[in-house]
Amino acid sequence: AADIKAFSVEMEVSDISSMDLKRVVFYVRPQQVIKTTSWKLYIFKAKIKTWSDEETNRWALRVIEGKGVPPINIIWDGVDSKGELVEPGKYYFLMTAIDVKGQNYATDWFNFKLQ
């Protein structure tokens, strides 16, 4: 696996779902200036022990990705990669990024409760 540096990001999560609409907002506050070219937010039901593309693709419920610097707010509709609404409960997430030099970064694990 490529060398992964710590991506120091403060994360907060708010479940702003209403009766008929699931909305989870991830508030992203990078604690360091990194010129990222792309980022990914991975949502899991449980932490995975080994970080690899194969394991990630197998276990991630949903991957939200974008180019450039991560936005301040990332909104998830509570739907998994198959398009199905996920059950209420505890979920785990982390964010990865790649900078202009191709260096990989990853945050620590975070968790949140979905009502």
KOLGUVEX-34289 format. One record per residue: x negated, z negated, y negated of N, C-alpha, C, O in turn. Coordinates in steps of 0.02 Angstrom, whole numbers. Layout:
BEGIN
((X Z Y) (X Z Y) (X Z Y) (X Z Y)),
...
END
This chain:
BEGIN
((-42 0 60) (0 0 0) (-44 0 -62) (-99 -28 -63)),
((-19 31 -114) (-55 34 -177) (-59 -36 -207) (-18 -79 -194)),
((-110 -45 -249) (-118 -109 -283) (-60 -119 -331) (-47 -77 -374)),
((-25 -175 -324) (33 -189 -366) (16 -248 -412) (-1 -302 -388)),
((22 -236 -477) (9 -289 -526) (74 -324 -543) (128 -297 -536)),
((67 -387 -566) (126 -426 -586) (157 -395 -648) (122 -378 -696)),
((222 -387 -646) (260 -360 -702) (299 -420 -731) (350 -440 -703)),
((273 -447 -785) (302 -508 -814) (364 -491 -855) (359 -467 -912)),
((421 -504 -826) (485 -488 -858) (532 -547 -852) (540 -575 -797)),
((562 -566 -907) (613 -618 -905) (679 -583 -891) (696 -535 -925)),
((716 -608 -842) (779 -575 -823) (836 -626 -825) (828 -683 -803)),
((892 -604 -851) (953 -643 -848) (1007 -597 -822) (1005 -537 -832)),
((1056 -627 -788) (1110 -588 -759) (1176 -617 -780) (1186 -678 -777)),
((1223 -575 -800) (1291 -596 -816) (1340 -555 -776) (1337 -493 -777)),
((1385 -588 -742) (1440 -554 -707) (1497 -551 -757) (1531 -601 -769)),
((1509 -492 -785) (1562 -485 -835) (1622 -447 -806) (1658 -412 -841)),
((1630 -453 -740) (1684 -418 -705) (1752 -442 -728) (1761 -501 -744)),
((1800 -396 -728) (1869 -415 -739) (1906 -405 -673) (1875 -391 -622)),
((1971 -413 -673) (2010 -407 -611) (1998 -341 -575) (1988 -340 -514)),
((1998 -287 -612) (1995 -221 -580) (1929 -184 -592) (1923 -126 -572)),
((1881 -217 -622) (1818 -183 -638) (1759 -229 -627) (1755 -282 -658)),
((1713 -209 -583) (1652 -248 -572) (1600 -225 -622) (1586 -165 -629)),
((1570 -273 -656) (1515 -258 -702) (1466 -316 -701) (1483 -373 -717)),
((1404 -301 -682) (1351 -350 -683) (1298 -324 -732) (1275 -267 -725)),
((1280 -365 -781) (1231 -344 -830) (1165 -381 -817) (1163 -442 -813)),
((1111 -342 -811) (1044 -370 -804) (1011 -364 -873) (1002 -309 -899)),
((993 -422 -903) (959 -422 -967) (884 -423 -954) (858 -469 -923)),
((850 -372 -978) (779 -362 -963) (737 -378 -1025) (747 -348 -1078)),
((691 -425 -1019) (648 -443 -1075) (575 -443 -1052) (548 -495 -1031)),
((541 -385 -1055) (471 -383 -1035) (430 -432 -1077) (439 -436 -1138)),
((384 -468 -1044) (342 -517 -1078) (273 -489 -1093) (229 -525 -1117)),
((264 -426 -1079) (200 -394 -1093) (215 -321 -1111) (266 -294 -1091)),
((171 -291 -1149) (181 -222 -1169) (146 -176 -1119) (85 -175 -1114)),
((186 -139 -1083) (160 -90 -1035) (195 -24 -1048) (256 -21 -1052)),
((155 28 -1056) (186 94 -1068) (208 122 -1001) (172 160 -968)),
((269 104 -981) (294 127 -916) (324 196 -922) (355 214 -973)),
((314 236 -869) (343 303 -868) (407 304 -827) (450 348 -836)),
((415 255 -782) (476 249 -743) (484 178 -718) (436 139 -715)),
((546 160 -701) (562 93 -676) (618 97 -625) (656 145 -623)),
((621 46 -583) (675 41 -533) (696 -32 -527) (655 -77 -527)),
((762 -42 -523) (790 -109 -510) (821 -106 -441) (867 -67 -428)),
((795 -148 -395) (819 -150 -326) (863 -210 -316) (846 -265 -338)),
((920 -200 -285) (966 -255 -270) (972 -262 -194) (985 -214 -159)),
((962 -324 -170) (962 -338 -98) (1010 -396 -83) (1026 -436 -127)),
((1032 -400 -20) (1071 -458 4) (1023 -514 23) (1041 -573 20)),
((962 -497 42) (911 -546 60) (843 -519 40) (834 -458 35)),
((795 -564 29) (727 -542 13) (697 -507 74) (709 -527 131)),
((658 -455 61) (622 -423 117) (551 -451 118) (522 -465 66)),
((524 -458 178) (458 -488 186) (402 -439 169) (353 -457 137)),
((410 -378 192) (358 -327 182) (383 -274 133) (435 -243 144)),
((346 -264 80) (366 -215 30) (336 -147 49) (275 -137 44)),
((379 -101 70) (358 -32 84) (418 12 69) (475 -12 67)),
((405 76 58) (460 122 43) (511 121 99) (572 122 87)),
((486 119 161) (530 120 219) (576 59 220) (637 65 229)),
((546 -1 212) (585 -63 213) (633 -66 154) (691 -87 161)),
((609 -45 96) (650 -46 36) (711 0 44) (767 -21 30)),
((699 61 66) (754 108 76) (803 84 129) (863 98 125)),
((777 48 178) (819 23 232) (864 -34 209) (923 -37 228)),
((838 -80 168) (873 -141 152) (903 -145 82) (948 -187 70)),
((881 -104 35) (909 -108 -33) (982 -87 -33) (1000 -34 -7)),
((1024 -130 -61) (1096 -113 -67) (1105 -58 -119) (1146 -13 -111)),
((1065 -63 -172) (1071 -15 -226) (1005 -12 -264) (971 -63 -272)),
((987 47 -287) (928 56 -329) (952 90 -393) (983 144 -391)),
((937 59 -449) (953 88 -514) (886 106 -545) (842 64 -549)),
((879 169 -568) (813 188 -594) (818 228 -658) (871 255 -675)),
((762 231 -693) (760 268 -755) (690 286 -774) (641 266 -742)),
((684 324 -828) (619 346 -854) (600 305 -915) (643 275 -948)),
((536 303 -929) (512 267 -988) (513 192 -979) (504 166 -923)),
((524 157 -1034) (526 84 -1034) (596 62 -1012) (645 93 -1032)),
((601 9 -972) (668 -14 -951) (711 -32 -1012) (686 -59 -1061)),
((775 -15 -1009) (819 -33 -1065) (830 -109 -1067) (815 -144 -1019)),
((855 -133 -1123) (867 -205 -1130) (922 -228 -1082) (919 -282 -1054)),
((973 -186 -1074) (1028 -202 -1028) (1036 -148 -975) (1038 -89 -991)),
((1039 -169 -912) (1052 -123 -857) (1118 -146 -827) (1126 -204 -808)),
((1165 -100 -821) (1231 -118 -795) (1240 -91 -725) (1226 -33 -711)),
((1263 -135 -680) (1278 -117 -610) (1353 -125 -600) (1382 -175 -621)),
((1382 -77 -566) (1455 -78 -555) (1476 -114 -491) (1533 -110 -470)),
((1429 -150 -459) (1446 -188 -400) (1457 -146 -338) (1485 -169 -288)),
((1433 -84 -341) (1442 -37 -286) (1375 -25 -253) (1324 -20 -287)),
((1374 -21 -186) (1312 -8 -150) (1296 66 -149) (1332 106 -177)),
((1241 84 -115) (1219 154 -114) (1267 200 -76) (1264 261 -82)),
((1312 170 -37) (1362 210 0) (1427 217 -41) (1475 249 -18)),
((1428 187 -100) (1487 192 -143) (1540 139 -129) (1596 145 -153)),
((1522 89 -90) (1570 36 -73) (1557 -27 -115) (1499 -44 -129)),
((1611 -60 -135) (1606 -122 -173) (1575 -176 -130) (1596 -186 -73)),
((1525 -212 -156) (1493 -265 -117) (1535 -328 -120) (1575 -338 -166)),
((1525 -371 -70) (1562 -434 -65) (1535 -485 -115) (1477 -481 -135)),
((1577 -534 -136) (1551 -589 -177) (1497 -627 -138) (1498 -627 -76)),
((1450 -657 -172) (1398 -695 -139) (1333 -694 -178) (1331 -672 -235)),
((1280 -717 -145) (1214 -720 -176) (1176 -655 -162) (1177 -630 -106)),
((1144 -629 -214) (1105 -568 -208) (1036 -578 -239) (1027 -622 -281)),
((989 -538 -218) (920 -541 -242) (903 -475 -274) (928 -422 -255)),
((859 -477 -324) (837 -415 -355) (767 -423 -382) (742 -478 -394)),
((735 -366 -391) (671 -363 -425) (665 -296 -458) (702 -249 -442)),
((617 -291 -503) (606 -229 -539) (535 -205 -528) (488 -245 -527)),
((527 -140 -521) (461 -111 -516) (453 -60 -573) (503 -36 -601)),
((391 -44 -589) (378 5 -641) (311 38 -626) (269 11 -591)),
((302 97 -655) (239 134 -650) (219 150 -722) (260 173 -762)),
((154 138 -738) (132 153 -806) (101 223 -810) (98 260 -761)),
((79 239 -871) (52 306 -884) (-9 323 -842) (-25 381 -832)),
((-44 271 -818) (-104 283 -776) (-88 283 -702) (-132 292 -660)),
((-23 275 -685) (-4 275 -614) (-8 207 -581) (2 201 -520)),
((-21 155 -621) (-24 86 -594) (46 62 -578) (92 70 -618)),
((54 32 -519) (119 4 -499) (124 -69 -520) (76 -107 -517)),
((184 -88 -541) (199 -157 -561) (262 -180 -525) (305 -139 -509)),
((267 -245 -512) (328 -273 -482) (338 -343 -510) (291 -381 -519)),
((402 -360 -523) (419 -427 -545) (422 -473 -484) (417 -451 -427)),
((431 -537 -498) (448 -584 -445) (519 -571 -423) (555 -531 -455)),
((541 -604 -370) (610 -600 -348) (653 -643 -394) (632 -696 -417)),
((713 -619 -407) (764 -657 -443) (827 -656 -401) (834 -615 -355)),
((873 -702 -415) (937 -699 -379) (994 -713 -427) (985 -739 -481)),
((1054 -694 -405) (1114 -707 -445) (1173 -711 -398) (1170 -689 -340)),
((1227 -739 -422) (1289 -745 -383) (1340 -696 -410) (1351 -692 -470)),
((1371 -660 -364) (1424 -614 -382) (1490 -647 -364) (1501 -667 -307)),
((1533 -654 -413) (1598 -688 -402) (1648 -643 -366) (1704 -664 -352)),
END
